[in-house]
Amino acid sequence: MISIRKATPADAPAIIDFQLSMAWETENLELNREIVTKGVNAVFADEAKGMYYVADSGGHAVASLLITYEWSDWRNCNVWWFQSVYVLPDFRRQGIFRRMFNFIKDQAEKQDIAGLRLYVETNNLRARKTYESLGMSSEHYSFYEWMRK
């Protein structure tokens, strides 16, 4: 049985592994484990940075995602951003992200959050279809970035 819950520091090793795997799978990028470890632990040390959620199966995290915050002066409240979404390969295509999304959407509605956002790699058609099936839209904005190398 899969349950969705807010992650605890005990989930950090799994989340770190998920981030390393995701970077390799999606961008063929080998991240520095020490930096990722510090980054994940920084979230647990300071909830102002964000909060992790996990899908749990039998006491083991099988998926995780990070929620970060964007202040909306237009709405006078936060928007939550989904980041670092990862589901273990053996658990994919089973509706786990959908369950996580619905759980977090319920939390957002209870906390008067303006909305939920995420970004997705342009060529990731499977993910885009999943997000659209959840009622998400990419009609209003395009995403641009500058990242230090």
C-alpha positions in Angstrom: 0.0 0.0 0.0 1.3 3.5 -0.9 0.8 6.4 1.5 1.8 10.0 0.9 3.4 11.9 3.8 5.7 14.8 4.5 9.3 13.6 4.5 11.4 13.5 7.6 15.2 13.7 7.8 15.3 9.9 7.9 14.1 10.0 4.3 17.1 12.1 3.2 19.3 9.2 2.0 16.5 8.0 -0.4 15.8 11.5 -1.6 19.5 12.1 -2.3 19.6 8.8 -4.3 16.5 9.9 -6.2 18.1 13.2 -7.1 21.3 11.6 -8.4 19.2 9.1 -10.4 16.9 11.7 -11.8 19.8 13.9 -13.0 21.4 10.9 -14.7 18.1 9.6 -16.3 16.9 13.0 -17.5 20.1 14.9 -18.4 22.8 12.3 -18.4 24.3 14.5 -15.7 26.4 13.1 -12.8 25.8 15.2 -9.8 28.2 15.6 -6.9 26.7 13.5 -4.0 28.3 15.7 -1.4 26.6 18.8 -2.8 23.3 17.1 -3.2 23.5 15.8 0.3 24.1 19.3 1.7 21.3 20.6 -0.5 18.7 18.0 0.7 19.7 18.4 4.3 19.5 22.2 4.0 15.7 21.8 3.3 15.2 19.7 6.4 17.2 22.3 8.5 15.2 25.3 7.1 11.6 24.8 6.0 11.8 28.3 4.5 13.7 26.6 1.7 10.9 24.1 1.0 9.5 20.8 2.1 9.8 17.3 0.8 7.0 14.8 0.4 7.4 11.1 -0.2 5.3 8.2 -1.4 5.9 5.4 1.1 5.5 1.7 0.5 6.1 -0.6 3.5 8.2 2.0 5.3 10.4 2.9 2.3 10.2 6.0 0.1 9.5 5.0 -3.5 8.9 8.6 -4.8 9.6 12.1 -3.6 9.1 15.7 -4.6 10.1 19.1 -3.3 7.8 22.0 -2.7 9.3 25.4 -2.9 7.6 28.8 -2.5 7.0 31.8 -4.7 5.4 34.9 -3.2 2.6 36.3 -5.3 2.0 40.0 -4.7 -0.9 39.7 -7.1 -2.6 37.3 -4.8 -1.0 38.2 -1.4 -0.1 34.6 -0.8 2.3 31.8 -1.9 2.3 29.7 -5.0 3.8 26.2 -4.4 6.3 24.9 -7.0 6.8 21.2 -7.5 10.4 20.4 -8.0 12.7 17.3 -8.1 9.9 14.9 -8.8 11.1 11.3 -8.9 9.4 7.9 -8.8 11.5 4.7 -8.6 11.3 2.9 -12.0 9.5 -0.2 -10.5 6.7 2.1 -9.2 6.1 4.2 -12.3 2.9 4.3 -14.3 0.9 3.3 -11.1 -0.6 6.7 -10.4 1.8 7.6 -7.6 2.5 11.2 -8.8 -1.3 11.7 -9.2 -1.8 10.7 -5.6 1.0 12.9 -4.5 -0.4 15.8 -6.5 -3.9 15.4 -5.1 -2.5 15.1 -1.5 -0.5 18.3 -1.9 -3.4 20.1 -3.7 -5.6 19.3 -0.7 -2.9 20.7 1.6 -2.6 23.8 -0.5 -6.4 24.4 -0.5 -6.4 24.1 3.3 -3.6 26.6 3.7 -4.9 29.2 1.2 -2.1 28.7 -1.3 -2.8 30.5 -4.6 -1.9 27.6 -6.8 0.6 24.9 -7.9 3.2 25.2 -10.6 6.0 23.1 -12.0 8.3 23.1 -15.0 8.9 20.2 -17.2 11.5 19.4 -19.9 10.0 20.3 -23.2 10.5 16.9 -24.8 9.1 15.0 -21.8 5.8 14.3 -23.5 4.7 11.6 -21.0 5.1 14.0 -18.0 3.4 16.8 -19.9 0.4 14.5 -20.6 0.3 13.5 -16.9 0.2 17.1 -15.8 -2.4 18.1 -18.3 -4.6 15.2 -17.1 -4.5 16.7 -13.6 -5.9 19.9 -14.9 -2.6 21.8 -15.1 -2.1 24.2 -18.0 1.0 25.7 -19.7 -1.0 28.3 -21.6 0.1 31.5 -19.9 3.8 31.2 -19.4 7.0 30.0 -21.0 10.0 29.2 -18.7 13.4 30.9 -19.2 16.5 30.5 -17.1 20.1 31.5 -16.6 22.1 29.0 -14.6 25.6 29.3 -13.4 27.7 26.5 -14.8 
